Amino acid sequence: GGMDGMWAIMEDTAQDIIEPSPSSTISVRWNILLSGLFWIVSLFSYIGGKAENLKYVALVSVALGLPPIALKAFKMLGRMHFDVNCMVLIAAVGAVALQDYTEAAAVTFLFSIGETLESLASVRARNALSSIVRHRPECANVINPITNERVVLQACAVAVGTIVSVRPGDACPCDGIIEEGQSTVDESK
């Protein structure tokens, strides 16, 4: 609002509302699960003796977990970018070349699980942000500086320095400083 008592009402055009993801759960792909299972089995090769041959089971783990990483790595290299997928690919291929199959399986499986957890965290963060945006108030009760009357404006039209009236139970439409009265504010929503 302005000192002249005129209020600019902005039209409600395309709002920046973030839609929640349809599913807040990310499922682990079957190849990652099997890769992890074969990696765990290959760890028994460290016992020694006849179990030492279990290290070859790690090759199955690498074969199941490495293709998605390799596809992303080659796609990035095609764009002349070097990213973490490229590093994991080099580490896994290097471990196989050194015949440390269990290490290659560990790198492949743990990176794949890390990507899955990262995706889950992103979905949850996106959904939390969407919830915050959905709970924002659309209107603000603004005090006209000339007439001292309460005027209802869109929250996005409130100017810096404007006095806003927030009644008990109302959501705060904007940041501000308490000028008069006292209360508590639930900032968890």
TIVEX-191072 format. One line per field, with one value per residue: y, x, z of N, C-alpha, C in turn; residue number from 1; residue in three letters. Coordinates in steps of 0.05 Angstrom, whole numbers, always signed. Layout:
% TIVEX-191072
n.y <- c(Y|...);
n.x <- c(X|...);
n.z <- c(Z|...);
ca.y <- c(Y|...);
ca.x <- c(X|...);
ca.z <- c(Z|...);
c.y <- c(Y|...);
c.x <- c(X|...);
c.z <- c(Z|...);
seq <- c(NUM|...);
type <- c(ALA|...);
***
This chain:
% TIVEX-191072
n.y <- c(-23|+46|+112|+146|+120|+88|+24|-26|-78|-139|-180|-247|-287|-338|-377|-394|-450|-510|-573|-632|-693|-751|-799|-812|-850|-884|-938|-990|-1012|-1077|-1097|-1070|-1089|-1144|-1139|-1120|-1164|-1204|-1180|-1181|-1236|-1245|-1223|-1262|-1287|-1268|-1299|-1341|-1402|-1452|-1417|-1374|-1373|-1348|-1296|-1289|-1285|-1232|-1210|-1218|-1184|-1135|-1136|-1131|-1082|-1042|-1027|-985|-942|-938|-923|-872|-847|-850|-819|-769|-762|-759|-708|-680|-674|-688|-728|-754|-805|-821|-825|-867|-908|-912|-927|-977|-1008|-1006|-1033|-1084|-1095|-1099|-1146|-1145|-1160|-1159|-1108|-1077|-1091|-1071|-1015|-1006|-1024|-993|-941|-941|-950|-903|-865|-878|-866|-812|-795|-807|-771|-723|-725|-725|-675|-641|-652|-633|-578|-566|-573|-531|-487|-495|-482|-429|-364|-333|-282|-218|-180|-115|-53|+8|+65|+117|+119|+82|+36|-33|-69|-118|-152|-184|-229|-226|-174|-140|-88|-71|-48|-40|-41|-98|-134|-188|-236|-278|-345|-337|-345|-320|-274|-252|-236|-200|-148|-147|-97|-82|-111|-180|-248|-318|-353|-405|-435|-482|-499);
n.x <- c(+16|+6|+23|-15|-62|-80|-84|-48|-71|-49|-57|-80|-41|-4|+16|+71|+68|+87|+77|+59|+96|+71|+81|+111|+147|+205|+222|+270|+307|+304|+353|+391|+381|+393|+446|+468|+458|+490|+540|+544|+547|+595|+630|+642|+685|+731|+740|+771|+804|+761|+720|+742|+734|+685|+692|+685|+631|+621|+629|+581|+550|+572|+561|+505|+497|+528|+514|+471|+499|+542|+516|+497|+546|+572|+536|+543|+598|+594|+573|+616|+625|+649|+629|+606|+587|+622|+669|+657|+649|+701|+728|+704|+715|+770|+779|+761|+798|+843|+832|+803|+749|+708|+714|+700|+647|+628|+635|+601|+550|+542|+544|+499|+458|+464|+449|+395|+376|+386|+349|+302|+306|+303|+251|+221|+236|+216|+161|+152|+163|+123|+79|+86|+80|+26|+1|+7|-20|-69|-90|-83|-95|-93|-75|-100|-61|-81|-137|-140|-170|-186|-163|-171|-122|-87|-37|+11|+12|+26|+64|+131|+139|+86|+31|+5|-51|-58|-99|-117|-106|-102|-60|+6|+15|+62|+131|+150|+151|+128|+84|+44|+9|+9|+27|+30|+63|+53|+101|+109|+81);
n.z <- c(+0|-7|+16|-2|+4|-36|-64|-95|-130|-147|-205|-203|-230|-263|-212|-170|-154|-126|-146|-110|-109|-140|-114|-53|-42|-60|-97|-92|-145|-176|-196|-166|-115|-122|-136|-88|-56|-80|-73|-17|-9|-35|+1|+37|+17|+40|+83|+69|+47|+19|+11|-14|-69|-73|-86|-140|-146|-138|-188|-214|-184|-199|-254|-252|-227|-251|-306|-309|-286|-321|-368|-355|-347|-397|-426|-403|-414|-469|-474|-461|-406|-341|-290|-226|-239|-279|-250|-214|-251|-272|-225|-213|-259|-256|-208|-222|-262|-231|-206|-160|-144|-106|-84|-129|-134|-86|-93|-136|-118|-70|-89|-122|-85|-56|-94|-98|-47|-47|-86|-59|-16|-44|-65|-18|+3|-37|-32|+20|+13|-22|+11|+47|+13|-2|+45|+52|+65|+25|+28|+61|+119|+118|+147|+130|+122|+123|+134|+175|+170|+162|+108|+59|+24|-31|-10|-37|-53|-12|+11|+31|+97|+107|+152|+180|+201|+243|+265|+322|+307|+253|+195|+186|+135|+116|+129|+188|+240|+306|+323|+358|+413|+435|+425|+408|+355|+311|+278|+252|+209);
ca.y <- c(+0|+71|+133|+159|+105|+71|-3|-39|-106|-154|-201|-274|-301|-364|-378|-413|-472|-535|-596|-654|-716|-770|-820|-803|-872|-892|-966|-997|-1030|-1105|-1102|-1060|-1109|-1168|-1131|-1119|-1192|-1218|-1167|-1191|-1264|-1245|-1215|-1286|-1296|-1260|-1320|-1357|-1430|-1457|-1393|-1354|-1372|-1332|-1270|-1287|-1277|-1203|-1202|-1217|-1159|-1113|-1138|-1122|-1054|-1023|-1016|-958|-922|-934|-908|-843|-837|-846|-797|-745|-759|-749|-679|-669|-669|-710|-727|-775|-830|-827|-833|-893|-927|-917|-942|-1004|-1021|-1009|-1055|-1109|-1099|-1108|-1171|-1140|-1161|-1151|-1079|-1067|-1095|-1052|-988|-1005|-1026|-971|-917|-944|-945|-874|-850|-883|-850|-783|-791|-807|-746|-702|-727|-716|-646|-629|-654|-615|-551|-564|-570|-504|-469|-498|-471|-400|-350|-318|-254|-205|-158|-92|-28|+32|+85|+142|+115|+62|+14|-58|-74|-145|-152|-209|-229|-218|-145|-125|-74|-69|-26|-39|-53|-121|-144|-217|-243|-304|-367|-331|-350|-295|-273|-242|-231|-173|-142|-141|-69|-79|-135|-203|-274|-338|-360|-432|-434|-509|-505);
ca.x <- c(+0|+20|+15|-38|-86|-86|-73|-44|-79|-37|-74|-71|-33|+9|+29|+93|+60|+101|+59|+71|+102|+50|+89|+133|+165|+222|+229|+297|+305|+312|+381|+407|+378|+409|+474|+475|+458|+514|+563|+546|+556|+623|+646|+651|+710|+752|+744|+793|+798|+743|+703|+756|+722|+661|+698|+675|+603|+621|+627|+552|+541|+581|+545|+478|+496|+544|+503|+458|+520|+558|+500|+498|+574|+577|+519|+557|+623|+586|+569|+642|+624|+659|+615|+611|+583|+647|+689|+649|+655|+730|+736|+694|+731|+797|+779|+759|+824|+862|+820|+791|+721|+691|+715|+685|+619|+621|+633|+577|+526|+539|+537|+471|+441|+467|+432|+367|+370|+386|+324|+282|+308|+293|+221|+210|+240|+197|+134|+151|+161|+96|+61|+90|+68|-3|-10|+11|-45|-73|-98|-72|-111|-75|-86|-96|-48|-96|-163|-138|-189|-175|-167|-161|-106|-73|-12|+34|+11|+33|+89|+149|+132|+57|+22|-13|-65|-60|-116|-111|-114|-95|-32|+20|+18|+88|+149|+147|+157|+103|+82|+25|-2|+28|+15|+49|+60|+60|+117|+114|+67);
ca.z <- c(+0|-8|+34|-13|+9|-60|-61|-121|-128|-169|-215|-195|-254|-258|-186|-168|-135|-132|-143|-96|-124|-137|-96|-36|-38|-82|-94|-100|-168|-170|-202|-144|-93|-128|-135|-60|-46|-90|-60|+10|-11|-43|+24|+51|+5|+58|+103|+59|+41|-4|+8|-30|-96|-73|-97|-167|-145|-140|-216|-220|-172|-217|-279|-247|-218|-267|-331|-307|-281|-345|-388|-348|-350|-426|-435|-394|-429|-496|-471|-451|-377|-324|-265|-207|-252|-293|-230|-205|-273|-272|-201|-215|-280|-246|-188|-237|-275|-210|-197|-133|-152|-83|-83|-151|-127|-64|-105|-153|-101|-51|-105|-131|-62|-50|-113|-91|-23|-55|-99|-38|-1|-62|-66|+8|+5|-56|-20|+43|+2|-33|+34|+57|-6|-1|+70|+53|+63|+0|+33|+84|+130|+119|+159|+113|+139|+124|+147|+196|+166|+153|+79|+51|-1|-36|+5|-54|-59|+12|+8|+54|+115|+111|+177|+174|+224|+244|+287|+332|+289|+225|+187|+179|+106|+108|+152|+199|+267|+321|+330|+379|+423|+438|+420|+399|+327|+304|+253|+243|+184);
c.y <- c(+25|+91|+148|+144|+87|+45|-16|-69|-120|-176|-228|-290|-327|-363|-399|-434|-497|-558|-618|-677|-737|-792|-810|-827|-878|-922|-971|-1017|-1058|-1110|-1092|-1079|-1134|-1162|-1131|-1147|-1207|-1205|-1178|-1220|-1264|-1237|-1240|-1297|-1288|-1280|-1337|-1386|-1434|-1433|-1372|-1351|-1356|-1303|-1266|-1280|-1246|-1193|-1200|-1191|-1135|-1113|-1128|-1092|-1034|-1012|-989|-936|-916|-918|-878|-832|-832|-823|-771|-740|-750|-720|-665|-660|-693|-708|-751|-803|-839|-838|-861|-914|-933|-933|-971|-1020|-1025|-1031|-1082|-1115|-1109|-1134|-1168|-1138|-1152|-1121|-1066|-1069|-1076|-1023|-986|-1005|-1001|-945|-918|-939|-915|-858|-854|-867|-820|-777|-789|-781|-723|-702|-717|-686|-631|-629|-635|-586|-546|-559|-542|-484|-471|-485|-441|-386|-334|-289|-244|-182|-134|-68|-5|+54|+111|+140|+97|+40|-11|-64|-102|-143|-180|-207|-220|-188|-128|-114|-74|-45|-23|-52|-74|-130|-174|-224|-271|-326|-362|-339|-323|-295|-264|-240|-203|-171|-136|-113|-66|-106|-157|-229|-294|-345|-389|-432|-462|-515|-489);
c.x <- c(+17|+9|-10|-64|-94|-71|-71|-51|-67|-56|-62|-65|-19|+25|+51|+87|+74|+82|+73|+76|+80|+56|+113|+151|+180|+228|+257|+293|+315|+341|+399|+405|+395|+439|+484|+477|+483|+540|+567|+557|+586|+641|+656|+677|+734|+758|+768|+785|+781|+725|+716|+745|+696|+667|+688|+645|+601|+619|+598|+541|+548|+565|+517|+477|+510|+531|+488|+479|+536|+542|+500|+526|+579|+560|+533|+583|+617|+581|+594|+641|+634|+646|+621|+606|+608|+668|+682|+655|+685|+739|+728|+710|+759|+799|+777|+785|+845|+854|+811|+761|+702|+691|+699|+655|+610|+617|+607|+552|+522|+533|+508|+452|+441|+449|+402|+359|+369|+359|+301|+282|+297|+263|+209|+213|+220|+169|+131|+148|+133|+75|+62|+76|+37|-15|-6|-16|-46|-79|-85|-91|-92|-89|-79|-84|-63|-121|-162|-159|-174|-183|-156|-148|-96|-46|+11|+34|+19|+62|+105|+141|+103|+50|+0|-25|-68|-76|-109|-122|-108|-66|-20|+25|+46|+105|+144|+155|+131|+104|+65|+13|+19|+13|+37|+43|+70|+75|+122|+100|+78);
c.z <- c(+0|+12|+24|-9|-14|-57|-89|-117|-153|-179|-208|-220|-246|-232|-187|-147|-144|-126|-128|-115|-120|-117|-79|-30|-63|-77|-105|-123|-162|-175|-179|-120|-97|-127|-106|-48|-55|-78|-32|+10|-18|-19|+40|+40|+23|+80|+95|+54|+17|-9|-9|-58|-97|-84|-125|-168|-147|-169|-225|-208|-189|-243|-276|-241|-235|-292|-329|-302|-306|-366|-381|-352|-380|-437|-427|-409|-458|-496|-462|-422|-362|-297|-248|-220|-267|-273|-219|-226|-274|-248|-203|-236|-271|-225|-201|-250|-255|-196|-167|-138|-130|-80|-105|-145|-105|-76|-120|-137|-84|-66|-114|-109|-54|-69|-107|-67|-29|-69|-79|-23|-18|-63|-40|+11|-13|-44|+4|+34|-9|-11|+45|+39|-6|+23|+72|+50|+37|+5|+59|+93|+135|+131|+140|+130|+141|+140|+171|+194|+156|+125|+73|+24|-6|-21|-11|-60|-35|+8|+34|+71|+120|+138|+170|+201|+222|+269|+297|+313|+260|+220|+180|+149|+97|+133|+163|+228|+282|+331|+355|+387|+426|+434|+414|+370|+323|+277|+242|+217|+161);
seq <- c(1|2|3|4|5|6|7|8|9|10|11|12|13|14|15|16|17|18|19|20|21|22|23|24|25|26|27|28|29|30|31|32|33|34|35|36|37|38|39|40|41|42|43|44|45|46|47|48|49|50|51|52|53|54|55|56|57|58|59|60|61|62|63|64|65|66|67|68|69|70|71|72|73|74|75|76|77|78|79|80|81|82|83|84|85|86|87|88|89|90|91|92|93|94|95|96|97|98|99|100|101|102|103|104|105|106|107|108|109|110|111|112|113|114|115|116|117|118|119|120|121|122|123|124|125|126|127|128|129|130|131|132|133|134|135|136|137|138|139|140|141|142|143|144|145|146|147|148|149|150|151|152|153|154|155|156|157|158|159|160|161|162|163|164|165|166|167|168|169|170|171|172|173|174|175|176|177|178|179|180|181|182|183|184|185|186|187|188|189);
type <- c(GLY|GLY|MET|ASP|GLY|MET|TRP|ALA|ILE|MET|GLU|ASP|THR|ALA|GLN|ASP|ILE|ILE|GLU|PRO|SER|PRO|SER|SER|THR|ILE|SER|VAL|ARG|TRP|ASN|ILE|LEU|LEU|SER|GLY|LEU|PHE|TRP|ILE|VAL|SER|LEU|PHE|SER|TYR|ILE|GLY|GLY|LYS|ALA|GLU|ASN|LEU|LYS|TYR|VAL|ALA|LEU|VAL|SER|VAL|ALA|LEU|GLY|LEU|PRO|PRO|ILE|ALA|LEU|LYS|ALA|PHE|LYS|MET|LEU|GLY|ARG|MET|HIS|PHE|ASP|VAL|ASN|CYS|MET|VAL|LEU|ILE|ALA|ALA|VAL|GLY|ALA|VAL|ALA|LEU|GLN|ASP|TYR|THR|GLU|ALA|ALA|ALA|VAL|THR|PHE|LEU|PHE|SER|ILE|GLY|GLU|THR|LEU|GLU|SER|LEU|ALA|SER|VAL|ARG|ALA|ARG|ASN|ALA|LEU|SER|SER|ILE|VAL|ARG|HIS|ARG|PRO|GLU|CYS|ALA|ASN|VAL|ILE|ASN|PRO|ILE|THR|ASN|GLU|ARG|VAL|VAL|LEU|GLN|ALA|CYS|ALA|VAL|ALA|VAL|GLY|THR|ILE|VAL|SER|VAL|ARG|PRO|GLY|ASP|ALA|CYS|PRO|CYS|ASP|GLY|ILE|ILE|GLU|GLU|GLY|GLN|SER|THR|VAL|ASP|GLU|SER|LYS);
***
